[in-house]
Amino acid sequence: MATLLEVRNLVTEFRSDIYDVKAVNDVSFTVHKGRTLGIVGESGSGKSVTSLSVMRLIQTPPGQITGGQVLFHEDNGTVTDLLKISEETMRTYRGNKIAMIFQEPMTSLNPVFTCGDQIIEAIRLHQRVSKDEARMRTLKLLKEVQLPRPESMMTSYPHQLSGGQKQRVMIAMAMSCNPSLLIADEPTTALDVTVQATILDLMRQLQQQHGMSMMFITHDLGVIAEIADDVIVMYKGKIVETGTVQEIFENPQHPYTKGLLACRPRLDKKLKILPTVRDFMDETETGEISVRSQTSVDALLHELEFSPTEIADRNSRLAQMKPLLDVQDLQVYFPIKSGVFGRTAGHVKAVDGITFNVKPGETLGLVGESGCGKTTTGRAVLRLVEPTGGNVMFDGKDVRSLSSADLKNLRKDFQIIFQDPYSSLNPRLSVGSAIMEVLTVHNIGANDAERKEHVLYLLDKVNLLPRHFSNYPHEFSGGQRQRICIARALALKPKLLICDESVSALDVSVQAQVLNLLVDLRDEFKLTYIFISHDLSVVKFISDRIAVMNAGRIVEMDTSNELYAQPKDDYTRRLIHAIPTGSLEVIRARTKERPRA
């Protein structure tokens, strides 16, 4: 196989007054022409820093590439070390020969320029073409990435597009100069499973059509199974395992790889808690990793599995209980304004007459694609969005008829955990102050000393340390910030928690830890959950019943096991089919298809 990119002994460090970190530590790998290299690992493993080092986009200071080579093999046979050429020369490689798609398309696109203008700018920056020719090429690219109404998309601004559409615009921009290598850094992490599946299909088609190589970075081995040919697994800045995608999935050697494979929520089994990466490996203080015996791992997995009798008993017990929340014919309509005077020309029916209930101690999963109305449903239940019609009865009280003062008092009994924990926390308040503020507003605790003691108790419950009380949100990882939001939601001892996409942007291993925490807290504090997500595998793990939403309506509702085993609606079947399973059958089929492609 011909080589396109060779990385040898790459070292990238981040230095501060307190300590130095080797984010990439002696990393070597090869990207072959026409093939996809998957780079997988948790946040902090060094995978994104590796790709930024290849592109020479490391911000200096504090980052610095301190060693190694990045060798780019040209079509004429010459080899260029990208770390030794001038910045001006490197600009001819970026976008032209090596393109990159970043994780969050909204932050990668300029909000004040149309999508078409931004792609035109990229083309004219690297190629000597007229504006009209660049415009024609942009229109062709938008058609190629299968965007609807490409002419309209040319004049649309980023905020007018969905997440999947913005990601397609980013792919079009990356493909605009027909690069030899495309680096995709977590391009599908926050997308719905159905949108993710279409983006992965699109990237495979474009790769085959253009004969392009890819570096695909993700934390999800299920996604890697869908798209990669070769895989490297990174842990703490080093490569711990490498091989073809089939070798990695058929016979993983390193305990870290085994852990990443095992901590993804299972669709074929109902587990009490999810295994985590640490269940498969022991790490000494010196950083040495040892493998736990397969016998002990198998025993652990068997111990974690619910028996059919346990599932049936729990479902039977919940079915006999009186609902804590009873929602009847809920409607939320948003007006469509038109004309100079802003007259109402119609309505968007975000939630269109849905009915469901939730029993005390139960977890009801709300699942569906973006725009199906699940988040609006959760907010309407709490009256964060005012319902247009219907009834919401919570613990015997009519939520829609409550005054502002009564609603404020009732809000102690129901809380919400939002998708993005960073935007949910005030960056100017320490973690302790943010949680104490909730207690102060609702007059809980006799004084600040008593409130602080309660906050420390809550931090302990979500597995954070007392010293974290004085830290600020930016000092924490994504998983830790979500734990802080959970602690804040628990501060008022609520009866109902609405979790709105609360784990969708987390690594699979961190996701497993947060899901396990939610299960433990549900059992300890007798909580009731509405768990909103686009990922049916996550919803199946944590939920007793699942309601599938599409276009503002509930199209199917059943117990989690029954809904997966015997889905009745075509939309549900499509959601299940879109989940990347990482099965060996899929990998073998894709491997056989590659030579024909």
Rosetta blueprint (number, residue, H / E / L):
1 M L
2 A L
3 T E
4 L E
5 L E
6 E E
7 V E
8 R E
9 N E
10 L E
11 V E
12 T E
13 E E
14 F E
15 R E
16 S L
17 D L
18 I L
19 Y L
20 D E
21 V E
22 K E
23 A E
24 V E
25 N E
26 D E
27 V E
28 S E
29 F E
30 T E
31 V E
32 H E
33 K L
34 G L
35 R L
36 T E
37 L E
38 G E
39 I E
40 V E
41 G L
42 E L
43 S L
44 G L
45 S L
46 G L
47 K H
48 S H
49 V H
50 T H
51 S H
52 L H
53 S H
54 V H
55 M L
56 R L
57 L L
58 I L
59 Q L
60 T L
61 P L
62 P L
63 G E
64 Q E
65 I E
66 T E
67 G E
68 G E
69 Q E
70 V E
71 L E
72 F E
73 H E
74 E L
75 D L
76 N L
77 G L
78 T L
79 V E
80 T E
81 D E
82 L L
83 L L
84 K L
85 I L
86 S L
87 E H
88 E H
89 T H
90 M H
91 R H
92 T H
93 Y H
94 R E
95 G L
96 N L
97 K L
98 I E
99 A E
100 M E
101 I E
102 F L
103 Q L
104 E L
105 P H
106 M H
107 T H
108 S H
109 L L
110 N L
111 P L
112 V L
113 F L
114 T L
115 C H
116 G H
117 D H
118 Q H
119 I H
120 I H
121 E H
122 A H
123 I H
124 R H
125 L H
126 H H
127 Q L
128 R L
129 V L
130 S L
131 K H
132 D H
133 E H
134 A H
135 R H
136 M H
137 R H
138 T H
139 L H
140 K H
141 L H
142 L H
143 K H
144 E H
145 V L
146 Q L
147 L L
148 P L
149 R L
150 P H
151 E H
152 S H
153 M H
154 M H
155 T L
156 S L
157 Y L
158 P H
159 H H
160 Q H
161 L L
162 S L
163 G H
164 G H
165 Q H
166 K H
167 Q H
168 R H
169 V H
170 M H
171 I H
172 A H
173 M H
174 A H
175 M H
176 S L
177 C L
178 N L
179 P L
180 S L
181 L E
182 L E
183 I E
184 A E
185 D E
186 E L
187 P L
188 T L
189 T L
190 A L
191 L L
192 D L
193 V H
194 T H
195 V H
196 Q H
197 A H
198 T H
199 I H
200 L H
201 D H
202 L H
203 M H
204 R H
205 Q H
206 L H
207 Q H
208 Q H
209 Q H
210 H H
211 G L
212 M L
213 S E
214 M E
215 M E
216 F E
217 I E
218 T E
219 H L
220 D L
221 L H
222 G H
223 V H
224 I H
225 A H
226 E H
227 I H
228 A L
229 D L
230 D E
231 V E
232 I E
233 V E
234 M E
235 Y E
236 K L
237 G L
238 K E
239 I E
240 V E
241 E E
242 T E
243 G E
244 T E
245 V H
246 Q H
247 E H
248 I H
249 F H
250 E H
251 N L
252 P L
253 Q L
254 H L
255 P H
256 Y H
257 T H
258 K H
259 G H
260 L H
261 L H
262 A H
263 C L
264 R L
265 P L
266 R L
267 L L
268 D L
269 K L
270 K L
271 L E
272 K L
273 I L
274 L L
275 P L
276 T L
277 V H
278 R H
279 D H
280 F H
281 M E
282 D E
283 E E
284 T L
285 E L
286 T L
287 G L
288 E L
289 I E
290 S E
291 V E
292 R L
293 S L
294 Q H
295 T H
296 S H
297 V H
298 D H
299 A H
300 L H
301 L H
302 H H
303 E H
304 L H
305 E E
306 F L
307 S L
308 P H
309 T H
310 E H
311 I H
312 A H
313 D H
314 R H
315 N H
316 S H
317 R H
318 L H
319 A H
320 Q L
321 M L
322 K L
323 P L
324 L L
325 L E
326 D E
327 V E
328 Q E
329 D E
330 L E
331 Q E
332 V E
333 Y E
334 F E
335 P E
336 I E
337 K E
338 S E
339 G L
340 V L
341 F L
342 G L
343 R E
344 T E
345 A E
346 G E
347 H E
348 V E
349 K E
350 A E
351 V E
352 D E
353 G E
354 I E
355 T E
356 F E
357 N E
358 V E
359 K L
360 P L
361 G L
362 E L
363 T E
364 L E
365 G E
366 L E
367 V E
368 G L
369 E L
370 S L
371 G L
372 C L
373 G L
374 K H
375 T H
376 T H
377 T H
378 G H
379 R H
380 A H
381 V H
382 L L
383 R L
384 L L
385 V L
386 E L
387 P L
388 T L
389 G E
390 G E
391 N E
392 V E
393 M E
394 F E
395 D L
396 G L
397 K E
398 D E
399 V H
400 R H
401 S H
402 L L
403 S L
404 S H
405 A H
406 D H
407 L H
408 K H
409 N H
410 L H
411 R L
412 K L
413 D L
414 F E
415 Q E
416 I E
417 I E
418 F L
419 Q L
420 D L
421 P H
422 Y H
423 S H
424 S H
425 L L
426 N L
427 P L
428 R L
429 L L
430 S L
431 V H
432 G H
433 S H
434 A H
435 I H
436 M H
437 E H
438 V H
439 L H
440 T H
441 V H
442 H L
443 N L
444 I L
445 G L
446 A L
447 N L
448 D H
449 A H
450 E H
451 R H
452 K H
453 E H
454 H H
455 V H
456 L H
457 Y H
458 L H
459 L H
460 D H
461 K H
462 V L
463 N L
464 L L
465 L L
466 P H
467 R H
468 H H
469 F H
470 S H
471 N L
472 Y L
473 P H
474 H H
475 E H
476 F L
477 S L
478 G H
479 G H
480 Q H
481 R H
482 Q H
483 R H
484 I H
485 C H
486 I H
487 A H
488 R H
489 A H
490 L H
491 A L
492 L L
493 K L
494 P L
495 K L
496 L E
497 L E
498 I E
499 C E
500 D E
501 E L
502 S L
503 V L
504 S L
505 A L
506 L L
507 D L
508 V H
509 S H
510 V H
511 Q H
512 A H
513 Q H
514 V H
515 L H
516 N H
517 L H
518 L H
519 V H
520 D H
521 L H
522 R H
523 D H
524 E H
525 F H
526 K L
527 L L
528 T E
529 Y E
530 I E
531 F E
532 I E
533 S E
534 H L
535 D L
536 L H
537 S H
538 V H
539 V H
540 K H
541 F H
542 I H
543 S L
544 D L
545 R E
546 I E
547 A E
548 V E
549 M E
550 N E
551 A L
552 G L
553 R E
554 I E
555 V E
556 E E
557 M E
558 D E
559 T E
560 S H
561 N H
562 E H
563 L H
564 Y H
565 A H
566 Q L
567 P L
568 K L
569 D L
570 D H
571 Y H
572 T H
573 R H
574 R H
575 L H
576 I H
577 H H
578 A H
579 I L
580 P L
581 T L
582 G L
583 S L
584 L H
585 E H
586 V H
587 I H
588 R H
589 A H
590 R H
591 T H
592 K H
593 E H
594 R H
595 P H
596 R H
597 A L
